[in-house]
Amino acid sequence: MQSYLRAQRSPRKGFEKFMTQVLYGPRLGREGRLRFGCSAVIFDETRTKVLLTRRADNGLWCVPGGAMESGESAAEACEREVFEETGLKVRVKRLVGVYSNPDQLVIYPDGNKVHIVVMGFEAEILGGQVGLSNETIDVGFFTLIEMEGMPMHGMHKQRVEDASLNQAEAFIR
C-alpha cells in the first residue's frame, strides 16, 4: 500500500462564527431531530496510526464521516464521506460500533439541532490522493498516544480505541 502524506491549511479567519456547537445535558438530545451518520477508522499499513481530519467548523480532530443521505446504504455513505473529506477512495470492511449519546445535542451554524446516531466502520484505502476539503483544515495519520494531546471531537477517540481492539462483535455505545 502506498504511503499517504499529510495535508494542512490554516484555519479561516473568524472561523469561530462557523463553529458547530456540541452541548451536553440530561437527555438534551430530545431537542434535536434524529440524524444518522457514519464514520471510518482507517489504519495505516502497520495498524499503528489512524487517519484523522481536523474540522474547519470547530477545529476539533475526528475520524472522517458525516450524515447519510436518502437512498444510500450505510457503507456507501461512509465511503462517500471519506472521499469528500480526504480525497481517498476506501472500502468499508466491518462495523466497529453504533454510537449515540442521549445527553448530546449538536447545533449547526445554520441553527439546525440534531441528535446523532453514528455507525462506526473500519475501512481500508483503495486509492486516491490525500487532501483537504471545505470541511477540513488538516489531515494526517496519528497514533493513539499522539491523540492524547489533540482536541478530539466527541466520541471519536473511543471509536479509534474500539476499532483497535479488532473485536468481532460491534460495540453499542
QUILIN-V854552 format. One record per residue. N is the residue number from 1. SS is DSSP state (@ for helix, = for strand, . for the rest). Layout:
n:N ss:SS
n:N ss:SS
//
This chain:
n:1 ss:.
n:2 ss:.
n:3 ss:.
n:4 ss:.
n:5 ss:.
n:6 ss:.
n:7 ss:=
n:8 ss:=
n:9 ss:.
n:10 ss:.
n:11 ss:.
n:12 ss:.
n:13 ss:.
n:14 ss:.
n:15 ss:@
n:16 ss:@
n:17 ss:@
n:18 ss:@
n:19 ss:.
n:20 ss:.
n:21 ss:=
n:22 ss:=
n:23 ss:=
n:24 ss:=
n:25 ss:.
n:26 ss:.
n:27 ss:.
n:28 ss:@
n:29 ss:@
n:30 ss:@
n:31 ss:@
n:32 ss:.
n:33 ss:=
n:34 ss:=
n:35 ss:=
n:36 ss:=
n:37 ss:=
n:38 ss:=
n:39 ss:=
n:40 ss:=
n:41 ss:=
n:42 ss:=
n:43 ss:=
n:44 ss:.
n:45 ss:.
n:46 ss:.
n:47 ss:.
n:48 ss:.
n:49 ss:.
n:50 ss:=
n:51 ss:=
n:52 ss:=
n:53 ss:=
n:54 ss:=
n:55 ss:=
n:56 ss:.
n:57 ss:.
n:58 ss:.
n:59 ss:.
n:60 ss:.
n:61 ss:=
n:62 ss:=
n:63 ss:.
n:64 ss:.
n:65 ss:=
n:66 ss:=
n:67 ss:=
n:68 ss:.
n:69 ss:.
n:70 ss:.
n:71 ss:.
n:72 ss:.
n:73 ss:.
n:74 ss:@
n:75 ss:@
n:76 ss:@
n:77 ss:@
n:78 ss:@
n:79 ss:@
n:80 ss:@
n:81 ss:@
n:82 ss:@
n:83 ss:@
n:84 ss:@
n:85 ss:@
n:86 ss:@
n:87 ss:.
n:88 ss:=
n:89 ss:=
n:90 ss:=
n:91 ss:=
n:92 ss:=
n:93 ss:=
n:94 ss:=
n:95 ss:=
n:96 ss:=
n:97 ss:=
n:98 ss:=
n:99 ss:=
n:100 ss:=
n:101 ss:.
n:102 ss:.
n:103 ss:.
n:104 ss:=
n:105 ss:=
n:106 ss:=
n:107 ss:=
n:108 ss:.
n:109 ss:.
n:110 ss:.
n:111 ss:.
n:112 ss:.
n:113 ss:=
n:114 ss:=
n:115 ss:=
n:116 ss:=
n:117 ss:=
n:118 ss:=
n:119 ss:=
n:120 ss:=
n:121 ss:=
n:122 ss:=
n:123 ss:=
n:124 ss:=
n:125 ss:=
n:126 ss:=
n:127 ss:=
n:128 ss:=
n:129 ss:.
n:130 ss:.
n:131 ss:.
n:132 ss:.
n:133 ss:.
n:134 ss:.
n:135 ss:.
n:136 ss:=
n:137 ss:=
n:138 ss:=
n:139 ss:=
n:140 ss:=
n:141 ss:=
n:142 ss:=
n:143 ss:.
n:144 ss:@
n:145 ss:@
n:146 ss:@
n:147 ss:@
n:148 ss:.
n:149 ss:.
n:150 ss:.
n:151 ss:.
n:152 ss:=
n:153 ss:.
n:154 ss:.
n:155 ss:.
n:156 ss:@
n:157 ss:@
n:158 ss:@
n:159 ss:@
n:160 ss:@
n:161 ss:@
n:162 ss:@
n:163 ss:@
n:164 ss:@
n:165 ss:.
n:166 ss:.
n:167 ss:.
n:168 ss:.
n:169 ss:.
n:170 ss:.
n:171 ss:=
n:172 ss:=
n:173 ss:.
//
